[in-house]
């Protein structure tokens, strides 16, 4: 029997735990979000995030900039938020307009307030086996889900499709830390079926609807689908779910799989940054 | 015909180029090395590095500490070197005595003077596709060698044995940047032959003499041997060279393969750090 992983249920468990942690703080954590007006998909995500914040007692503050905002104006805003002791976490909703250097913006956030874990110094600490202030939400959510279903990653042949800084590369590091054997495939990979057919676990994060077909996987593989696309008005992932489903041992649906865990991990990052800001302030 | 890659010859070409770059600077670059007296293998490496420095006009300054030196004394020395405008590059010769936290020491070096490219912020910049002050020498040397022999890495099935912060993990990033498909294997990998037998290119960096045997590779594979061990008084690598040799299309010998390129890349890092310190000072 194939297990369809329930990301929503796991997210609810995480929220319950985070709510309790928030109640112990001397004030509510503050997550500050920056978004530009042209980012329509981003607005939906931001509303989801605001909803999650409400659930657990995080104050969400969103700054909306016009699409023609200058890089220096965004940088000034971030500088202000970095300096504000009452802002615990900062999130820049990507994508930014094309005239803005996104990496420059992301790396101008104080690493101690980096809600998304995209700052190069946090990535570098994870990469070199140190403790970062935060870890990228989607990769962290993937590991959380695998842990909840008690998947032993040690020695597993894991194959990642996609090499982004946000999913593919950091999840490779987290899987390596758990002693998995890790292969990273991407658009230039030749004979991609060879890798996927031999994989015990596949993470697909390439943004190509229904890319992973049933004949590309082996029986009882674990399938983690990170894709979110809209096809004929319907949300679907990077996996051909209807056909892959019965062949897999565990599969994450889209929606309701990794998506809710990504938001939950953003909440967890925010609470962790607030705890350090308000309690320890020494790491 | 198998090509035995000549690391020494490539290193000499690099030295010639670096010597010319050094002559254009207003003063000689200064590389400051810190080593503890118990590090016998390290002393040999340090002498090799001093010899390379002489060749191209880098001033090498070595601080020898007793094995019972305290962490705070090493940190004070690094603080002094970080502040000294006439020190361009700093190298901590590993391993340090076991009572010292090596990662803490390595990360106390200013990222702008990080000769070895081990600082988490330099690793993080490489990992996130930005320009670090320096890149780890052995991985950089491996790519340099592959470039010299005009190996097109795009889409190649590359397999790395070993997941260290110093070789395995950073070389995986550099190979990905060149569009290779990358698998990282390690001590917990099951059925390692499966990966190596299908690989177009194998990097072995595990410190196990003659680990990679002829029956573990396919015909015409490219074999990069990073291991250096002493067996019965003879230096040997992680590859069973005598038997693997005729099956490979290109192989790096030990000694004379990647070793000289690691030293050459340390020289290149030092010159690059000095150029930025003395010329641009703005990156």
Interface residues (C-beta under 8 A of the other chain):
Chain A: X103 X107 X118 X119 X120 X121 X122 X123 X124 X125 X127 X128 X129 X130 X154 X155 X157 X163 X165 X169 X172 X173 X176 X179 X181 X182 X183 X184 X185 X186 X188 X189 X190 X194 X195 X198
Chain B: X103 X107 X118 X119 X120 X121 X122 X123 X124 X125 X127 X128 X129 X130 X154 X155 X157 X163 X165 X169 X172 X173 X176 X179 X181 X182 X183 X184 X185 X186 X188 X189 X190 X194 X195 X198
